[in-house]
Amino acid sequence: MTVLSTKALLALADYDEARADYMRFLSMDTPDDKAVDDAMVAMDEAHIRFKQEMGDLDAPTHLRPV
């Protein structure tokens, strides 16, 4: 079993929060496109931080252009 570092756990928490925001903004009657995009970027950034903390030296520096 892998013990996660504090930074990895924070990245997971940030990802979960951004994903909740993404789902909330996306499910609005009239989705806020900027808020949805910002939440996707936040999810990507948290995912990258998590991968780097877990030792993935080939983690992308970004997953989609901002």
Jmol script that loads the backbone (N, CA, C; Angstrom):
load data "model"
ATOM      1  N   MET A   1       0.844  -1.176   0.000  1.00  0.00           N
ATOM      2  CA  MET A   1       0.000   0.000   0.000  1.00  0.00           C
ATOM      3  C   MET A   1       0.891   1.243   0.000  1.00  0.00           C
ATOM      4  N   THR A   2       0.543   2.207  -0.796  1.00  0.00           N
ATOM      5  CA  THR A   2       1.303   3.436  -0.901  1.00  0.00           C
ATOM      6  C   THR A   2       0.792   4.451   0.114  1.00  0.00           C
ATOM      7  N   VAL A   3       1.720   5.052   0.834  1.00  0.00           N
ATOM      8  CA  VAL A   3       1.370   6.118   1.764  1.00  0.00           C
ATOM      9  C   VAL A   3       1.467   7.431   0.995  1.00  0.00           C
ATOM     10  N   LEU A   4       0.374   8.178   0.989  1.00  0.00           N
ATOM     11  CA  LEU A   4       0.346   9.433   0.241  1.00  0.00           C
ATOM     12  C   LEU A   4       0.917  10.571   1.078  1.00  0.00           C
ATOM     13  N   SER A   5       1.694  11.415   0.440  1.00  0.00           N
ATOM     14  CA  SER A   5       2.243  12.585   1.116  1.00  0.00           C
ATOM     15  C   SER A   5       1.135  13.612   1.344  1.00  0.00           C
ATOM     16  N   THR A   6       1.429  14.563   2.192  1.00  0.00           N
ATOM     17  CA  THR A   6       0.470  15.632   2.470  1.00  0.00           C
ATOM     18  C   THR A   6       0.139  16.397   1.197  1.00  0.00           C
ATOM     19  N   LYS A   7       1.160  16.667   0.374  1.00  0.00           N
ATOM     20  CA  LYS A   7       0.928  17.409  -0.870  1.00  0.00           C
ATOM     21  C   LYS A   7       0.056  16.608  -1.834  1.00  0.00           C
ATOM     22  N   ALA A   8       0.240  15.294  -1.877  1.00  0.00           N
ATOM     23  CA  ALA A   8      -0.584  14.452  -2.745  1.00  0.00           C
ATOM     24  C   ALA A   8      -2.030  14.454  -2.252  1.00  0.00           C
ATOM     25  N   LEU A   9      -2.217  14.372  -0.944  1.00  0.00           N
ATOM     26  CA  LEU A   9      -3.573  14.406  -0.386  1.00  0.00           C
ATOM     27  C   LEU A   9      -4.245  15.749  -0.641  1.00  0.00           C
ATOM     28  N   LEU A  10      -3.485  16.841  -0.547  1.00  0.00           N
ATOM     29  CA  LEU A  10      -4.041  18.164  -0.847  1.00  0.00           C
ATOM     30  C   LEU A  10      -4.431  18.264  -2.319  1.00  0.00           C
ATOM     31  N   ALA A  11      -3.624  17.695  -3.198  1.00  0.00           N
ATOM     32  CA  ALA A  11      -3.945  17.708  -4.623  1.00  0.00           C
ATOM     33  C   ALA A  11      -5.236  16.926  -4.879  1.00  0.00           C
ATOM     34  N   LEU A  12      -5.400  15.785  -4.197  1.00  0.00           N
ATOM     35  CA  LEU A  12      -6.642  15.011  -4.351  1.00  0.00           C
ATOM     36  C   LEU A  12      -7.846  15.793  -3.846  1.00  0.00           C
ATOM     37  N   ALA A  13      -7.686  16.469  -2.723  1.00  0.00           N
ATOM     38  CA  ALA A  13      -8.783  17.276  -2.181  1.00  0.00           C
ATOM     39  C   ALA A  13      -9.129  18.416  -3.137  1.00  0.00           C
ATOM     40  N   ASP A  14      -8.109  19.058  -3.700  1.00  0.00           N
ATOM     41  CA  ASP A  14      -8.338  20.134  -4.669  1.00  0.00           C
ATOM     42  C   ASP A  14      -9.053  19.600  -5.901  1.00  0.00           C
ATOM     43  N   TYR A  15      -8.662  18.413  -6.349  1.00  0.00           N
ATOM     44  CA  TYR A  15      -9.309  17.796  -7.515  1.00  0.00           C
ATOM     45  C   TYR A  15     -10.785  17.540  -7.215  1.00  0.00           C
ATOM     46  N   ASP A  16     -11.056  16.959  -6.053  1.00  0.00           N
ATOM     47  CA  ASP A  16     -12.450  16.662  -5.685  1.00  0.00           C
ATOM     48  C   ASP A  16     -13.295  17.927  -5.618  1.00  0.00           C
ATOM     49  N   GLU A  17     -12.721  18.988  -5.071  1.00  0.00           N
ATOM     50  CA  GLU A  17     -13.437  20.258  -4.974  1.00  0.00           C
ATOM     51  C   GLU A  17     -13.700  20.843  -6.367  1.00  0.00           C
ATOM     52  N   ALA A  18     -12.683  20.809  -7.227  1.00  0.00           N
ATOM     53  CA  ALA A  18     -12.844  21.336  -8.587  1.00  0.00           C
ATOM     54  C   ALA A  18     -13.854  20.505  -9.372  1.00  0.00           C
ATOM     55  N   ARG A  19     -13.852  19.185  -9.169  1.00  0.00           N
ATOM     56  CA  ARG A  19     -14.808  18.326  -9.865  1.00  0.00           C
ATOM     57  C   ARG A  19     -16.234  18.622  -9.407  1.00  0.00           C
ATOM     58  N   ALA A  20     -16.414  18.856  -8.114  1.00  0.00           N
ATOM     59  CA  ALA A  20     -17.744  19.205  -7.598  1.00  0.00           C
ATOM     60  C   ALA A  20     -18.208  20.532  -8.197  1.00  0.00           C
ATOM     61  N   ASP A  21     -17.290  21.505  -8.272  1.00  0.00           N
ATOM     62  CA  ASP A  21     -17.628  22.792  -8.897  1.00  0.00           C
ATOM     63  C   ASP A  21     -18.005  22.587 -10.362  1.00  0.00           C
ATOM     64  N   TYR A  22     -17.201  21.797 -11.064  1.00  0.00           N
ATOM     65  CA  TYR A  22     -17.449  21.522 -12.482  1.00  0.00           C
ATOM     66  C   TYR A  22     -18.847  20.932 -12.677  1.00  0.00           C
ATOM     67  N   MET A  23     -19.188  19.939 -11.886  1.00  0.00           N
ATOM     68  CA  MET A  23     -20.498  19.294 -12.030  1.00  0.00           C
ATOM     69  C   MET A  23     -21.620  20.281 -11.686  1.00  0.00           C
ATOM     70  N   ARG A  24     -21.413  21.097 -10.662  1.00  0.00           N
ATOM     71  CA  ARG A  24     -22.435  22.070 -10.267  1.00  0.00           C
ATOM     72  C   ARG A  24     -22.642  23.104 -11.376  1.00  0.00           C
ATOM     73  N   PHE A  25     -21.536  23.655 -11.901  1.00  0.00           N
ATOM     74  CA  PHE A  25     -21.655  24.675 -12.950  1.00  0.00           C
ATOM     75  C   PHE A  25     -22.239  24.091 -14.233  1.00  0.00           C
ATOM     76  N   LEU A  26     -21.868  22.875 -14.549  1.00  0.00           N
ATOM     77  CA  LEU A  26     -22.339  22.236 -15.776  1.00  0.00           C
ATOM     78  C   LEU A  26     -23.825  21.909 -15.709  1.00  0.00           C
ATOM     79  N   SER A  27     -24.327  21.614 -14.512  1.00  0.00           N
ATOM     80  CA  SER A  27     -25.722  21.205 -14.380  1.00  0.00           C
ATOM     81  C   SER A  27     -26.680  22.377 -14.173  1.00  0.00           C
ATOM     82  N   MET A  28     -26.167  23.599 -14.211  1.00  0.00           N
ATOM     83  CA  MET A  28     -27.029  24.771 -14.068  1.00  0.00           C
ATOM     84  C   MET A  28     -27.959  24.849 -15.280  1.00  0.00           C
ATOM     85  N   ASP A  29     -29.126  25.475 -15.086  1.00  0.00           N
ATOM     86  CA  ASP A  29     -30.071  25.629 -16.198  1.00  0.00           C
ATOM     87  C   ASP A  29     -29.393  26.294 -17.396  1.00  0.00           C
ATOM     88  N   THR A  30     -28.624  27.330 -17.133  1.00  0.00           N
ATOM     89  CA  THR A  30     -27.813  27.972 -18.157  1.00  0.00           C
ATOM     90  C   THR A  30     -26.367  27.891 -17.670  1.00  0.00           C
ATOM     91  N   PRO A  31     -25.620  26.878 -18.135  1.00  0.00           N
ATOM     92  CA  PRO A  31     -24.252  26.715 -17.624  1.00  0.00           C
ATOM     93  C   PRO A  31     -23.393  27.954 -17.858  1.00  0.00           C
ATOM     94  N   ASP A  32     -22.601  28.278 -16.871  1.00  0.00           N
ATOM     95  CA  ASP A  32     -21.645  29.387 -16.951  1.00  0.00           C
ATOM     96  C   ASP A  32     -20.387  28.822 -17.603  1.00  0.00           C
ATOM     97  N   ASP A  33     -20.213  29.095 -18.900  1.00  0.00           N
ATOM     98  CA  ASP A  33     -19.107  28.500 -19.657  1.00  0.00           C
ATOM     99  C   ASP A  33     -17.743  28.824 -19.059  1.00  0.00           C
ATOM    100  N   LYS A  34     -17.535  30.055 -18.622  1.00  0.00           N
ATOM    101  CA  LYS A  34     -16.240  30.425 -18.042  1.00  0.00           C
ATOM    102  C   LYS A  34     -16.002  29.655 -16.746  1.00  0.00           C
ATOM    103  N   ALA A  35     -17.009  29.533 -15.914  1.00  0.00           N
ATOM    104  CA  ALA A  35     -16.862  28.804 -14.652  1.00  0.00           C
ATOM    105  C   ALA A  35     -16.592  27.325 -14.923  1.00  0.00           C
ATOM    106  N   VAL A  36     -17.257  26.763 -15.926  1.00  0.00           N
ATOM    107  CA  VAL A  36     -17.019  25.359 -16.294  1.00  0.00           C
ATOM    108  C   VAL A  36     -15.577  25.192 -16.770  1.00  0.00           C
ATOM    109  N   ASP A  37     -15.117  26.074 -17.632  1.00  0.00           N
ATOM    110  CA  ASP A  37     -13.737  26.008 -18.128  1.00  0.00           C
ATOM    111  C   ASP A  37     -12.730  26.165 -16.993  1.00  0.00           C
ATOM    112  N   ASP A  38     -12.980  27.117 -16.096  1.00  0.00           N
ATOM    113  CA  ASP A  38     -12.074  27.331 -14.962  1.00  0.00           C
ATOM    114  C   ASP A  38     -12.011  26.096 -14.071  1.00  0.00           C
ATOM    115  N   ALA A  39     -13.147  25.447 -13.866  1.00  0.00           N
ATOM    116  CA  ALA A  39     -13.176  24.237 -13.041  1.00  0.00           C
ATOM    117  C   ALA A  39     -12.416  23.100 -13.726  1.00  0.00           C
ATOM    118  N   MET A  40     -12.531  23.001 -15.055  1.00  0.00           N
ATOM    119  CA  MET A  40     -11.779  21.964 -15.780  1.00  0.00           C
ATOM    120  C   MET A  40     -10.279  22.201 -15.647  1.00  0.00           C
ATOM    121  N   VAL A  41      -9.852  23.449 -15.755  1.00  0.00           N
ATOM    122  CA  VAL A  41      -8.438  23.776 -15.617  1.00  0.00           C
ATOM    123  C   VAL A  41      -7.968  23.445 -14.200  1.00  0.00           C
ATOM    124  N   ALA A  42      -8.773  23.769 -13.210  1.00  0.00           N
ATOM    125  CA  ALA A  42      -8.408  23.466 -11.820  1.00  0.00           C
ATOM    126  C   ALA A  42      -8.288  21.952 -11.605  1.00  0.00           C
ATOM    127  N   MET A  43      -9.174  21.178 -12.225  1.00  0.00           N
ATOM    128  CA  MET A  43      -9.086  19.714 -12.130  1.00  0.00           C
ATOM    129  C   MET A  43      -7.793  19.234 -12.761  1.00  0.00           C
ATOM    130  N   ASP A  44      -7.468  19.751 -13.930  1.00  0.00           N
ATOM    131  CA  ASP A  44      -6.232  19.358 -14.617  1.00  0.00           C
ATOM    132  C   ASP A  44      -5.003  19.687 -13.780  1.00  0.00           C
ATOM    133  N   GLU A  45      -4.973  20.896 -13.227  1.00  0.00           N
ATOM    134  CA  GLU A  45      -3.818  21.301 -12.435  1.00  0.00           C
ATOM    135  C   GLU A  45      -3.651  20.418 -11.203  1.00  0.00           C
ATOM    136  N   ALA A  46      -4.751  20.108 -10.524  1.00  0.00           N
ATOM    137  CA  ALA A  46      -4.690  19.243  -9.345  1.00  0.00           C
ATOM    138  C   ALA A  46      -4.242  17.834  -9.728  1.00  0.00           C
ATOM    139  N   HIS A  47      -4.731  17.353 -10.861  1.00  0.00           N
ATOM    140  CA  HIS A  47      -4.344  16.019 -11.335  1.00  0.00           C
ATOM    141  C   HIS A  47      -2.838  15.969 -11.618  1.00  0.00           C
ATOM    142  N   ILE A  48      -2.326  16.996 -12.253  1.00  0.00           N
ATOM    143  CA  ILE A  48      -0.894  17.061 -12.566  1.00  0.00           C
ATOM    144  C   ILE A  48      -0.077  17.099 -11.275  1.00  0.00           C
ATOM    145  N   ARG A  49      -0.512  17.939 -10.319  1.00  0.00           N
ATOM    146  CA  ARG A  49       0.217  18.017  -9.046  1.00  0.00           C
ATOM    147  C   ARG A  49       0.229  16.664  -8.348  1.00  0.00           C
ATOM    148  N   PHE A  50      -0.903  15.968  -8.384  1.00  0.00           N
ATOM    149  CA  PHE A  50      -0.973  14.646  -7.761  1.00  0.00           C
ATOM    150  C   PHE A  50       0.005  13.681  -8.436  1.00  0.00           C
ATOM    151  N   LYS A  51      -0.014  13.654  -9.770  1.00  0.00           N
ATOM    152  CA  LYS A  51       0.878  12.745 -10.491  1.00  0.00           C
ATOM    153  C   LYS A  51       2.336  13.052 -10.180  1.00  0.00           C
ATOM    154  N   GLN A  52       2.691  14.317 -10.118  1.00  0.00           N
ATOM    155  CA  GLN A  52       4.068  14.691  -9.814  1.00  0.00           C
ATOM    156  C   GLN A  52       4.445  14.287  -8.393  1.00  0.00           C
ATOM    157  N   GLU A  53       3.536  14.452  -7.455  1.00  0.00           N
ATOM    158  CA  GLU A  53       3.805  14.051  -6.073  1.00  0.00           C
ATOM    159  C   GLU A  53       3.968  12.536  -5.949  1.00  0.00           C
ATOM    160  N   MET A  54       3.326  11.797  -6.830  1.00  0.00           N
ATOM    161  CA  MET A  54       3.418  10.344  -6.800  1.00  0.00           C
ATOM    162  C   MET A  54       4.637   9.844  -7.574  1.00  0.00           C
ATOM    163  N   GLY A  55       5.452  10.786  -8.069  1.00  0.00           N
ATOM    164  CA  GLY A  55       6.702  10.412  -8.705  1.00  0.00           C
ATOM    165  C   GLY A  55       6.650  10.260 -10.212  1.00  0.00           C
ATOM    166  N   ASP A  56       5.565  10.682 -10.837  1.00  0.00           N
ATOM    167  CA  ASP A  56       5.469  10.617 -12.293  1.00  0.00           C
ATOM    168  C   ASP A  56       6.242  11.791 -12.881  1.00  0.00           C
ATOM    169  N   LEU A  57       7.467  11.516 -13.280  1.00  0.00           N
ATOM    170  CA  LEU A  57       8.314  12.592 -13.804  1.00  0.00           C
ATOM    171  C   LEU A  57       7.923  13.014 -15.210  1.00  0.00           C
ATOM    172  N   ASP A  58       7.076  12.229 -15.868  1.00  0.00           N
ATOM    173  CA  ASP A  58       6.613  12.571 -17.211  1.00  0.00           C
ATOM    174  C   ASP A  58       5.208  13.191 -17.197  1.00  0.00           C
ATOM    175  N   ALA A  59       4.754  13.620 -16.033  1.00  0.00           N
ATOM    176  CA  ALA A  59       3.430  14.237 -15.973  1.00  0.00           C
ATOM    177  C   ALA A  59       3.412  15.468 -16.856  1.00  0.00           C
ATOM    178  N   PRO A  60       2.346  15.658 -17.626  1.00  0.00           N
ATOM    179  CA  PRO A  60       2.290  16.823 -18.518  1.00  0.00           C
ATOM    180  C   PRO A  60       2.286  18.118 -17.704  1.00  0.00           C
ATOM    181  N   THR A  61       2.805  19.163 -18.284  1.00  0.00           N
ATOM    182  CA  THR A  61       2.764  20.449 -17.588  1.00  0.00           C
ATOM    183  C   THR A  61       1.393  21.097 -17.742  1.00  0.00           C
ATOM    184  N   HIS A  62       0.619  20.649 -18.705  1.00  0.00           N
ATOM    185  CA  HIS A  62      -0.768  21.077 -18.845  1.00  0.00           C
ATOM    186  C   HIS A  62      -1.500  20.029 -19.677  1.00  0.00           C
ATOM    187  N   LEU A  63      -2.803  19.936 -19.477  1.00  0.00           N
ATOM    188  CA  LEU A  63      -3.598  18.971 -20.220  1.00  0.00           C
ATOM    189  C   LEU A  63      -4.442  19.622 -21.298  1.00  0.00           C
ATOM    190  N   ARG A  64      -4.732  20.891 -21.142  1.00  0.00           N
ATOM    191  CA  ARG A  64      -5.464  21.621 -22.179  1.00  0.00           C
ATOM    192  C   ARG A  64      -5.012  23.073 -22.154  1.00  0.00           C
ATOM    193  N   PRO A  65      -5.005  23.723 -23.288  1.00  0.00           N
ATOM    194  CA  PRO A  65      -4.559  25.120 -23.313  1.00  0.00           C
ATOM    195  C   PRO A  65      -5.503  26.018 -22.525  1.00  0.00           C
ATOM    196  N   VAL A  66      -4.945  27.015 -21.893  1.00  0.00           N
ATOM    197  CA  VAL A  66      -5.746  27.955 -21.096  1.00  0.00           C
ATOM    198  C   VAL A  66      -6.062  29.157 -21.950  1.00  0.00           C
TER     199      VAL A  66
END
end "model"
wireframe off; spacefill off
backbone 0.3
color backbone group
